[in-house]
Amino acid sequence: MLQAYLLNANNTGEDISGLALEFLGIQWSPEEANSLEQTLAAKAHLTQRLVLELEPKLSEMELTKLYEEIELPLTVILGQMELEGIKLHQEELKHMERELEQGISTLEQDIFQLAEESFNINSPKQLGVILFEKLSLPALKKTKTGYSTNAEVLESLVDRHPIIPKLLDYRQLVKLKTTYVDGLQKLMDPKSNRVHTTFNQTITATGRLSSTEPNLQNIPIRIEQGRKIRKAFIPQTEDRILIAADYSQIELRVLTHISEDAKLMEAFKEGQDIHTKTACEVFQVSPEEVTSELRRRAKAVNFGIVYGISDFGLSRDLGIQRGEAKRYIENYLANYPGVKSYLENVVKEARDKGYVTTLLNRRRYLPDLLSRNKNIQNFGERTAMNTPIQGSAADIIKLAMIEVDSMLNQVDLDCKLLLQVHDELIFDVARKDLEEAAKLIKRTMEEALPLSIPLQVDVKYGPNWYEMTEMD
């Protein structure tokens, strides 16, 4: 599965049956077997034939090193993390459940008051009638069954009526309660109070890991109630503590390394605040004139560029006119010419080759670039710009997990890696080993893959994943 995933990351999550059909032209399903022994024998036979088929292909595409030195060793580490699990504070979850129920109930009453009647908020049909017939708001989208009330529609109406922000908050709290607070309690082992997530190594097209049951990658941390869910994640015993080690602005650092943009390199080497610097360049102001709002906008531009954002996307994210967003992007590219030429070259190269690669040679094919549909083609271009950056960041954190695991096995420290969430690693460590483990983790992560500018890792520790203190 890993070999096939590296050969084409767009074929995500295929099992032995799917691979046998794709690469060997053999139709087989486990249901055909008469016994468990037969199933295992067939799987073993197909696995052997698939390896003989796929290994030369990996070698031909120069992917053997990525497979043998990163993806394969990582399976063992992920297995250990899944078995270990992470402990939850049951009382804390119960407390959150009560808080969210109260918040949902209050919002429900506010919504009914603004609508001047009670109705089923969770029914798109009933909500559509209230919003677009009773309150006469503009209906932006219709579905087969009536009006669309999806998040995109509601967000575009946010300043049209006070009921809309209340509905968005209501949905967010309901999702927090059902998906996370209730979901975590259902999945928690009643004896150990731990949850054991499953890490998926062959699901995302960029090379990033994902997690399921529970999905710990997606805990919404933009709102305070979402961040508070992290309070329920605790060390296994009283004499232990959690460490969170987080790569700082890794994607912007990778972009700087790949694009070799002189201004970005100087900013990172001198330890300047990159969002303040961008604000100065894009809005043509001095560092003293950069307000928190200008810095926020510059941050959106910085990360937007990484994701190949359009003026339409940026205008929507910042709530500004499209023309203004276009000017921001043009100013950015004029001030960072290295980034501009990288973005142009990577799309051109992707058209010529049909794929893009990361720093460690992970490959992603981009058939969308050949589409006649302009929207699909534009999506392909954005993917070409973003994949080498996001994919390289994914490679670096995987490499870091392997290196940290190796270093921890060489020293006498009681420290276990529990979770990987985007650019962050979470460890459970004995209090007596906290300082030494933190130093080792920080150094190893920062040295995982030498770039032309330094990688930076921020380390925090605390009694849970929410209340954390920066380590010097």
N, C-alpha and C positions, 0 to 999 in steps of 0.2 A: 504493500500500500504506500509506504514512504517513497519507494523508488518511482512508482507511477506518478505520485504527487509531485515529485521533483521534476519529472519529465514534462508534466503539464499541470500547472497549479490550478487550471480552470476545471480539471476533472476532480472535484473535491469529494472526499469521503467515500470513494468507491471501495466496495468490499471484494473479496476473492471472486465471487460470481461475476461481478461486473468487469473485473480485470481479465478474467479468463475469456469472457466474450470479446472484449476489446482487443486484447493482445494475442490470444491464441485461437480465436474463432470458435471457442467451445462453449456450448450452452450447458450450464450445470447449476442446480440449486440444491441446498441442503435437504429440502423436502423429498428429493428423489431417493435418498439413502434409507436403507431398511433398519439401520442401527447406528448408534453413536460411533462405533468402531469404523463403520463404513464411511461416515461423514468425515471423521478425522483422517482416514486413509486418503480419501479423495482430496481433502484440503491440502494434505502434505504433498501429494502428487502434483496438484496444480501449482502449489507454492514453488516447488522445485522447478517446474517447467517455466513459470513466470520469471523466476530469478535468472534462469539461463537466457531468457528472452530480453530482460530489462537491463541486466548488468552491462552488456556491451553498449547499449544505448546511453547509459549514464556516463560511461567512459568517453564515448564519442562526443558528448555534449559538455565534457569537462565538469561533471557534477558529482563524480565519485568522492571527492574530498569533502564536499558539503554533506553528502550522505553519511560517509564513514566517521567524520570528525564532529559533526553537529547533530544531525537528525537522529542517527542511531543511538549514540550515547545518551541523548536527551530522553529517549523512551524510558530508560531505567530510572532517571531522576524524577520524571513525571509520575511513574508508577509508585515510587517511594512517597511522593507528595500526596498522591491520591489515597494511599493506605494510611498515612499519618492523619490526614484530615485537619480541621481546625475547630477549636472548641467554641461553643456559643454560650452566652450568659442567658439562661432561660428567663429569669426574672426581668432582665432588661428588655427582652423581646416582648414579654407580656405587657410591660409598662408602655412600650412603643405602640403596641396594638391598641391599648386604651386611649393613648394620646391621639393616634390617627383616627380612631372611631369618632372621637369628640370633634376633631377638625373637620371630618367629612360631614358630620351631622350639622355643624354650624354653617358650612358652605351650602349644604342642601337647603337650609332655611333661607339663607340669603338669596339663593337662586330662585326659590319659589316666590319670595317677596318681589324680586325684580320682574318675574314673569307674571305676577299677580294670579298665580294658580299653581297647584302642585301637579306634577307629572313624573313619568319615569325618565330620569336624567340619562340613564344608560341605554335608552331606546333611541337610536338615530332618527327613527320615523317621528316619534313624539317631539323630540328636540327640534327637528327640522321645521315642524309646524309652528312651534313657539317662536323660533328665531326668524324664519323667513315669511311667515304669514301674519302671526300676531304682532311681532315687533318690527315687521317690514324691513329687515336687514337684507342687503343684496345677496341673492343666492348665486354663488360662484360656480358650483358644480352640481350636476344632477346625476343620480344613479338610477338603476332600473326600478328601485323601490321608492324613490323620492329624492330628497335633498341630501347632498353629502355634508357631513358634519365632522369630517376628519380633522386632525391636528392642523394641517396646512390651511384649511378653510378658516378654522377658528382663529389661528394666528394672524391671518390677513385681515380679520375683522376686529382685532383687539382694541382699537381705539374708537370703534363705532358705537359701542354700548357697554355699560359697566357689567352686564351679565357675562360677557365673554371672558375677561380675566378670571372671574369666579369659576366658570366652567373648566378653564384650563387648570386652575389650581385643584379643583375637585378631581379631575381625571388623574392628575399627578399623585394625589394622596391615595386614591383608590388603587392605583398601580403599585405604589409603595407598599400598601397594606397586603394586597392579594399576592403580588409576585414575590415580595421579599419577606415581610414580617410573617405572613401566614405560610408562605412557601418554605422559608428556612425552618420553621417549626415542624412542618410536615416531613422534611428531609433529614431532620436531626436524628442521630442514633440515640434512642431513649436511655441506653446504659451509659454511654460515654459523653453524651451531649455534644458530639462532634458532627460536622457535616463533611462529607467526602465528595468533593466535586469531581467531575471527569474532565480532564484536559484533552482537547482535540487538536491533534497535530497536523491533520490533513484536510482542514475545513476551509480556512481562509485563503483567498488567492494571493494575498501579499506575503504569506509566510508567518503571520502572527498566530499565536495560540488563541484558542477560544475555550470557554468552559461551559459545561452544562450540568444541570441538576445538582446543585444550584448554579446558575450563571453568575459568577462572581466578578466577571469583567464589566458588567453593565450596571452596577449599583449607581444610581444617579447621584452624582456629588455636586451638581450645580445648585441644588437647593439644600437648605440647612437640614430639613427632615430626612433627606436622602443621605446626607453625610452622617447623620446620627445613627443610621443603621450600622455603621462601622463600630459603634460603641459596643455592640453585642459580640464582637469577635475578640476573644481573650486568650491569654496563654493557658497552657494545660494545668499548671499548678500555681500556687501562691508565690513560690520562690522563683518563678520564671517571669519573663517580660518579652514584649514583642518589639522587633526592630523592623522599620520600613526603610528600604534603601531605594531611592528614586532617581532615575537619570533626569537631569535638568535640561530641558529644551533639546532633547537628543535629535529630533528631526531637523531642527534649524542648524544644529552642529553638523549633521550629515550633509545637509544642503550646502553649507559653507565649504565642507571638505570636497564635495563632488564638483561644485561650481567654481571653486578657487577664487571666489569674489574677494577682491582686496579689502574692501571696506568691512565686510562681514568678518573676515579673518582678523583684521586689526581689532574689531570690537570684542571678539571672543578672547583673543590673546591678552588683551588689556583688562579683561573682566568687566567690560562696560555692560550696562543693562540694555539688552538688545532691542527691547520694545521702545525704550526711551530714544535710543539712537534712530530707530526707524521712524518714530514720530517726528524727530527733528528733520529727517530727510524728506519724508512724504508731505508734512504740513509746513515745511520751511520755517521752523521756529527754533529758538535756542533751547538748550536743555532746561534752563530755568523756567521757560514758558510752557513746558509739557505738563498739562494737567492730568489728573487720573483718567478723565474721559478721553483725552487725546491718546494716552498710553493704551487704553482699552481698545481704541480703534486701530492703533498701530499693531497691537497684538493680533487682532482679527485679520489685518492685512498680511502680517508675517505668516500666520498659519494658513491663511487662505491661499497664499502663493504656493506654499508647500503642497496644497491639495488641488492646485490648478484651478482655483476658483474663478468664476466669471464676474463681470460687473453686476449682473443680475443677482448672483448668489451673494456677493458682498453687500449689495444695497439691501437685500432682504435681512441678512445677518445683523447689519448695523442700524437698520431702520432709517436709511438715508436715500436720497434720490439716486437713480441709476447713473446719471451724468457725473455726480460727485464721486460715486464709487469707481467709475471708469478713470477719473482723474487721479484718484489715490493709486490705482494699479499702475497707471502710466508713470506717475512720479516715482513709484517704487522701482520700476524696471529701469527708469532713466538713471536713478541713483545707484542701483546695484547691477551694472552691466554684465558682470560675471554670471549672475542668476539669469538674466535675460538670455544670454547666449546658451546657457545650459538648457533652459526650457525649450528654446528653438531647436537645438541640436538633438535633444533626446527624442522629440517627436519625429524629426526627420529620420533619425536612426531607426526608430521603431517602425516607421513606414517601410524603410528599406529591408530590415531584417524580419519584421513581423513579430518581434518580441523586444522586451527590455530586460536588463539584468541588475542585480544588486551588487554591492561591494564584494560579496562572497560568491558571486556568480549564480545566485538564485534567478531563475528565469520565469518570465510571465509573458505568454502569448497574447496578442491584442488584435483579434479578428475584427473588433468594432471599428478599427481605423479604415477598413475596406468597405464599410457600409455606405450605401447611397443616401441613407437617411442622415441629414445633417446633425440632428440631436444625438444620434448614436455615435456618429463620428467624433463629435465634440467630447462626448463622454470618454471615448477611446483616447483622445488627446490628453485629457485631464489624468486618466489612468497612467498614461505613459510618463507624464511629468512626476506623478506622485509615487508610483511603485518603487523606483530605485531608492527613494528616500525612506518611505515607510517600510519597505522590505529590508533595507539595510539596518534600520533601527531594530527590526524584529530579529535579524541575524545576530546583532550585537548582544541583545538581551539573552538570546539562547546560548551564545558563546559564554556570556557572563555566568549563566546558571551552571554550565559545565565546569568552568574554571573555579567558581566559588565552592561547588560540591567537592571538587578535587582537593582544594586547599583545606577545607574543613576536615576532610578525611585524613589529611597529613598531620594535623595538629590535635592537641588534646583539649578541644573546646566542645562544650555541650550546647550545640546550636543546630537547629533543623530548619531547612527551607520548607515553608508551607504553601505559599501561594505566589503566582506571578499574575499581576494585573497591569496590562499594558507596559509601561516603562518602570514598573515598581516591583520589587521583590519583598515578600514578608517572611520574617524568620521568627522562630520561638526559641529563646535563649535563656540559659540559667543566669540569674542576676550576677553571680560571681564572675561570669565570663563576658558580661555585656561589653565592657570597654574594648577588650582584645578582639572580640568577634566583630564589633562595629568597624574597627580599624581595618581588619582583614577584608571584610566585605567591601568597604569603600575602595580600598586600594585595588583589589582584584577586579571590581566592576569597571573602575576608571581605566584599567590597563587591558581590558578584554580585547580591544582592537585599536591599535594606535592609529590616530587620525592626524591630519596636519594641524588641528587645533585640539586642545585638551577636552576630554569628556569630563563632565562634572556629575558627581553623585551626592545627593543630599540625604543624610542619614538622620532618622528620628527614632525615638524609643518611647514606650508608654505601656500602661496597664491594659490598654485595649487599642484597637486600630483607629480610634477617633481622637482620643486624648493623647497626643504625642508631642514630645519636646525635641527641638533640634539638638543634635549633638555637636559639640565643638570639634 
